[in-house]
Amino acid sequence: MTEETRLGVGQTVYDADGTKLGVVRGFDEDGFFVTTRDGIAALSVEHERAGHEFGEAELVWRCSQCGAVGDIDEMPDECPDCGAPREELYYWTED
């Protein structure tokens, strides 16, 4: 029998040997992706664009179902536009 595990943004994930892989940053149709740095700074524009020259951007949440975005400091339990659960929201840099 297998046990189902639900992943969420901000959750630490480990491989089968117990080695930390990183913290869940978001989801897409292929699965989830992680950041390997600690804290919210790991999800910052500076981390995301390190080594590149770009204009200003800000870190927001984004809904994978409808594309709605919002202030990262006010991440809701569900998308206010379409009602998708928090698992469908992920960190996003917006220009």
Protein Blocks (a to p, Z undefined) as FASTA:
>chain_A
ZZdddddehiacddfkopafbdcfbdcfkbccddfbecjklmmmklmmgoiacddddddd
ddfklopacdfklccfbdfklopafklpccdddZZ
